[in-house]
Amino acid sequence: MATEASPVARGRIIALDLARGAALVAMAIYHFGYDLAAFGRIGPEVMVTGFWAIYARAVAGTFLFLVGIGLWLAHGSGIRWAAFLKRLAQVAAGAVLVSFGTWKLFGAGSFVFFGILHSIAVSSLIGLLFLRLPVAVTLAAAVAAFLAPRFLQTGAFDMPWLLWTGLTTLPVHAVDYVPTFPWLAPVLAGLAVAKLTSRHGHWSRLRSVAPPEGALYWLTLPGRHSLLVYLIHQPVLFGSVWLAVRLGLV
């Protein structure tokens, strides 16, 4: 593959930074409710059933869809290996940190062994294979990834070391579980949509020619540092809820 920098990779796209920031806010809202449940302030079933279960899936899907868009914008005209590997290393390090932290907090029985950061790392690698394939093929692969658990959960993948695939029928006990299938689907869908809209110069028109200023700068800041915000927001929320409970405020 070519290695020259993608034209659409130069300059921030403020709309995407705002979208990532909005997704982070939505995730923080969910985790706040999850923390309230952890401290017994709401029922343990509230955040994992009904509306909130759908809400959590929608937020995760949004993050992964944006990952697909970002993959195309950064590497659509040629994989910039140094940038890709640096970002992959950062995400992988974050995933390891989450796994270690949740293992210390929740124990080996329910720690995050394959959460959203793990899924982003694997899906990004797989996404590279689709950068040069037609949009129709990428969309078809997205549909196949979404449907894979329905047709491939036959018992053939029922081994603990394959839990990350999402194709096993074994029970999974983890506070966050975002397996490759079906969650590869929104990444490939985002990649396909970004590729399709690039044909009409959509992303080039959205690209910022100057850094945002004033209020817009602060609104885009979380989206520009989404990995860092993701890693610190839950410890901050959890600690805040713990303190509020100790003080009798909730």
N, C-alpha and C positions, 0 to 999 in steps of 0.2 A: 504493500500500500504506500501511497505517497506520504510524505512527512511534512509538507509545507503547512504553515498555519492556516486555519480556516478563516476566511474573510469575516464571517459572522462572529468569530471569537474575539475580535478586537472591539473593546468598548463594552461597558455594562449595558444590559437591557433592564431598565428600571422596572418594567412591568413584571419581569420574572423575579427580581429581588422582592418586590412587593408581594407577589404570590407566595414565595417561600416564607416571607414574614407572616403572612396571614395563616399559612399552614402551621407555623410554629405556635401562633396564638391559639389556634384550634386544638393543637396537641396539648398545650399547657392547660387549657380548660378541662380536657379529658383527664389528664394526670392529676389535676387538683381534686376532681371527683373521686378518682381512684385512691388518692391519699386519704381523703375523708373516710372512704370505706375501710381502708387499712387500719385506721384508728377507731373504727366502730361508730363513726358519726352518721353514717348512712348504711343501709343494708349491703352486705357483701355481694348480692346479686345485681344491684342496681346498675353498675357500670359494665357488666358483662352480658347483659340481656337487653332485649327490646331496642329502644331508640339509641341508647348509648353504645350498644354493640355495633349497630350500623354506622353510627357516627365515627367510632374508632376505625372501622374498615375504610370509611370514606377518606378520613384524614391520611391514613397510611397510603391508600391508593393515590391520593393527590401528590404526596411526597415522591412516590416512585414514578408517577407520570412526569413530574418536573425533572427527575433524574434523567429520564429518556430524552426530554427536550434538551437538557444541558449537554448530554453526551453528543448529540448531533451538532449543536452550536459550537462546541469546543473542537470537535474532531471530524466534522462532516466533510471537509475538503482534504483530509489527511490526518492520520493519528499523530498527535504531538506527544510522543512517547514519554518524554521527560515530565510534562505536565500531568499526563494521565497516571503514570506510575507514582508521582508525588501525591496526587489526590487519592489514589487507591490506597497508598500506605497510610495516609491520614485517616481514611474511613476504617481501614482494617485495625489500626491502632485504637480508634474509638470503640470499635466493636469488642476488642479484647478488654478494654477498660470497663465497658458495660458488663461483659460477662463476669469479670473478676469482681466488680463491685456488687453485682446482684448475687453472686455465689457467696460472698462474705455476708450479705444481708439476709438472703433467703435460704441459703444452703444448697446442697447439690441437687435436692429434689425438685426445685422450681426456679433455678436461676435462668437468665437469658442466655441460652446457648446458640440461638439463631434468631436474633431480632431484626429490626429494620436496617440497622447498619450492616449487619452480616449479609442481609438480602441485597442491599445496595451494592456492596462489594462484588458479590457473585454475579448479579444482574448486569453490572457495568462491564464485566469481562465478557459475558455472553453477548451483550449488546454490540460489542466491537465486531462480531461476526456478521451483523446486519447492516453495518454502515454502507456497504456497497450493493446490497441487495435491493430489488424493487420494493416500492411502498406496499404493493399488494402482498408480496411474500412476507414482509415484516408484520403486516396486519393479520395475515393468516396464522403466523407463528404466535402472535399475541392471543388470538382466539384459542389456538391449540394449547398454549400454556395455561390459559384460564380453565379450560375443560379437562386438562390432564388428570387432576385428582379424581374426577368423576369416573374416568375410564381406566385409569392405571392403578387405582388402589385395590389391587387384587390379592395382595399378600406377598407378591414377589419382592417387594421392597421392605418387608417387615424385618429390618435389622436396625438396631439402635444407631449405628453410624450413618444410616441413610435418613434419619429423621429430618435433616436439613432440606431434603428434596420435597417434602410435603406429600409424598406418594405412599407413605406407609399407613397401615391401619392401626399401628400401635398407639396407645394413649400418650399424649404429650402433656407434661406438667411443667409449665413455664409461665412466668408473669408476662412475657412478651414473646410471641412466636409468629414469625413472618417467613415461612418457608419459600423456597425458590418457585415452586408451583403451588398456587396459581399466581404468586405475586410478581413473577417475571412479566406477566401480561401487561400491567400498566406501564412498565418501563419500555417495552417494545411498542406499545401504543403511542407513548409520548415521542419516541424516536420517529415513528412513522408520520405522526402529525407534523412534527418539526420539519422533517424532510419534505413533506408535501407542500407545506406553506412556504418553505424557502424558495420554491420555484417561482413564486410571485413576488419575491423581494420583501416578504412580510417582516422578517426578522431584521433585515438591514434598515428598514424604515423605523423600527422600534429602538435600534441601537442608539445609546446615548453618545453624543459628541462631546459632552462635558460632564464632569461629575455633578451629582445632585447637590443642591445647596439648601440651607435653611431646614424647614420642617421635613422636606422630602429626604434630606440626607439621613435624618434620624429614623424616618419610616423605613428606609431601605437598609439600614444598618444590620438588623437581625438577619435579613435575607442574604446579605453579603457574607455573613459569618454564621451560616446556618448550622454547620457541624458543631462549632463551639457552643452556640446557644442550646442546641439539642443536648449536648453533654452536661451542661451546667443547670439547665432549667429544672429538671426533676429533683436533684439534690437540694436546690434552693426551695422548691415548693414543699418537698417532704419535710425539710427542716423547719419551714415556716408553719406548716400544719402541726408538727410536733410541739413547737413552742406555743402555738395558740391553744392547743389542748392542755398543755401543762399550766397555762395561765388561766384556763377556764373560759377562754373567749369563744370557743366552739364546742 
